[in-house]
């Protein structure tokens, strides 16, 4: 846990043919999968890989998910997905997302997901693990988005 917490991380990807609908547009459900890719990378970089989190008896479940579609994405578009931690509490954590078309920087989608920590064996809500909570609480509140 000696990695410094940053509020954001980004991943780059390319829209695959299997992810588009008959109109050639990125199918709407795949935006949530892209959010998950960026969120998983944030968690891996600044905390632990999900497998290790689960091995320790924790799980993060989705409480809410919001998507705002601005522009369509198409097959073979390069995209940059940014996950930004925006809020947290004793047992919850929230991420905001932006998806930009690579190169152009055009914003095509925004969204957010809220999660809570549970005991992976009992399914009961539990407190955020201390090491992560301490790091997050160490970020100045002025830095919070």
C-alpha positions as CSV (number, residue, x, y, z in Angstrom):
1,X,0.0,0.0,0.0
2,X,2.9,2.4,-0.4
3,X,1.7,3.6,-3.8
4,X,0.6,7.2,-3.8
5,X,-3.2,7.7,-4.4
6,X,-4.1,9.7,-7.5
7,X,-7.6,10.7,-8.3
8,X,-7.6,9.6,-11.9
9,X,-6.3,6.9,-14.2
10,X,-6.9,6.3,-17.9
11,X,-6.9,3.4,-20.3
12,X,-6.7,3.3,-24.0
13,X,-8.7,0.8,-26.1
14,X,-10.1,0.3,-29.6
15,X,-13.8,-0.5,-30.3
16,X,-14.0,-4.1,-31.5
17,X,-16.3,-5.3,-34.2
18,X,-18.1,-7.6,-31.7
19,X,-19.0,-4.5,-29.6
20,X,-21.0,-2.7,-32.3
21,X,-24.7,-3.0,-33.2
22,X,-26.2,-3.3,-36.7
23,X,-25.9,0.4,-37.1
24,X,-22.2,0.2,-36.6
25,X,-22.4,2.1,-33.2
26,X,-20.8,0.9,-30.0
27,X,-23.6,-1.0,-28.2
28,X,-24.7,1.0,-25.1
29,X,-23.9,-1.8,-22.6
30,X,-20.3,-1.8,-23.6
31,X,-19.8,1.7,-22.2
32,X,-20.3,0.2,-18.7
33,X,-17.7,-2.5,-19.5
34,X,-15.3,0.3,-20.5
35,X,-16.0,2.1,-17.2
36,X,-15.1,-1.2,-15.5
37,X,-11.8,-1.5,-17.4
38,X,-10.7,2.0,-16.2
39,X,-12.0,1.5,-12.6
40,X,-10.2,-1.9,-12.4
41,X,-7.0,-0.2,-13.6
42,X,-7.4,2.5,-10.9
43,X,-7.9,-0.1,-8.2
44,X,-4.9,-2.2,-9.4
45,X,-2.6,0.8,-9.6
46,X,-3.5,2.4,-6.3
47,X,-4.6,-0.5,-4.2
48,X,-4.6,-4.1,-5.2
49,X,-5.6,-6.4,-8.1
50,X,-9.2,-7.5,-7.8
51,X,-8.2,-11.1,-7.3
52,X,-6.1,-10.2,-4.3
53,X,-9.0,-8.1,-2.9
54,X,-11.3,-11.0,-3.3
55,X,-8.8,-13.4,-1.7
56,X,-8.8,-11.1,1.3
57,X,-12.6,-11.5,1.6
58,X,-13.7,-8.2,0.1
59,X,-15.9,-7.5,-2.9
60,X,-17.1,-4.2,-4.4
61,X,-20.7,-4.3,-5.6
62,X,-22.3,-1.7,-7.8
63,X,-25.1,0.3,-6.2
64,X,-25.7,2.8,-9.0
65,X,-24.6,3.3,-12.6
66,X,-25.3,6.4,-14.8
67,X,-24.3,7.0,-18.4
68,X,-24.7,10.2,-20.5
69,X,-24.2,9.6,-24.2
70,X,-22.9,12.7,-26.0
71,X,-21.5,11.4,-29.3
72,X,-21.5,7.8,-30.8
73,X,-18.4,5.6,-31.0
74,X,-17.9,3.4,-34.0
75,X,-16.0,0.2,-34.9
76,X,-12.2,0.7,-34.8
77,X,-12.4,4.1,-32.9
78,X,-9.6,4.6,-30.5
79,X,-10.9,5.7,-27.1
80,X,-9.5,6.9,-23.9
81,X,-11.5,6.0,-20.8
82,X,-10.7,8.0,-17.6
83,X,-11.9,6.9,-14.1
84,X,-11.7,9.5,-11.4
85,X,-12.5,8.7,-7.8
86,X,-14.9,11.4,-6.7
87,X,-16.3,10.5,-3.3
88,X,-15.9,7.9,-0.6
89,X,-17.2,7.1,2.9
90,X,-17.0,4.3,5.5
91,X,-18.2,1.6,3.2
92,X,-18.7,3.2,-0.2
93,X,-16.7,4.6,-3.1
94,X,-17.8,6.6,-6.2
95,X,-16.1,6.9,-9.6
96,X,-16.8,9.4,-12.4
97,X,-15.9,8.5,-16.0
98,X,-15.1,10.3,-19.2
99,X,-14.7,8.6,-22.6
100,X,-12.9,10.6,-25.3
101,X,-12.2,9.7,-28.9
102,X,-8.4,9.3,-29.1
103,X,-6.5,11.9,-31.2
104,X,-9.4,14.3,-31.4
105,X,-10.1,14.5,-27.7
106,X,-13.8,14.7,-28.5
107,X,-15.9,13.8,-25.4
108,X,-18.3,11.0,-26.3
109,X,-19.6,9.8,-23.0
110,X,-19.7,10.6,-19.2
111,X,-20.9,8.5,-16.3
112,X,-20.5,7.4,-12.8
113,X,-20.8,4.3,-10.7
114,X,-21.2,4.0,-6.9
115,X,-20.1,0.9,-5.0
116,X,-20.0,-0.5,-1.5
117,X,-17.7,-3.0,0.1
118,X,-19.1,-6.3,1.2
119,X,-17.7,-9.4,2.8
120,X,-17.4,-11.7,-0.1
121,X,-18.5,-14.8,1.9
122,X,-21.5,-13.4,3.8
123,X,-22.6,-10.6,1.3
124,X,-22.9,-8.2,4.2
125,X,-21.8,-4.5,3.9
126,X,-18.5,-3.9,5.6
127,X,-16.2,-0.9,6.1
128,X,-13.7,0.1,3.5
129,X,-10.3,-1.6,4.3
130,X,-8.3,0.6,6.6
131,X,-5.2,1.0,4.3
132,X,-7.3,2.3,1.4
133,X,-9.5,4.5,3.6
134,X,-6.4,6.1,5.2
135,X,-4.9,6.9,1.9
136,X,-8.1,8.3,0.5
137,X,-8.7,10.4,3.6
138,X,-5.2,11.8,3.3
139,X,-6.1,13.5,0.1
140,X,-7.0,17.1,0.7
141,X,-10.7,17.7,0.5
142,X,-9.9,20.6,-1.9
143,X,-8.7,17.9,-4.3
144,X,-12.0,16.0,-4.3
145,X,-14.1,16.5,-7.3
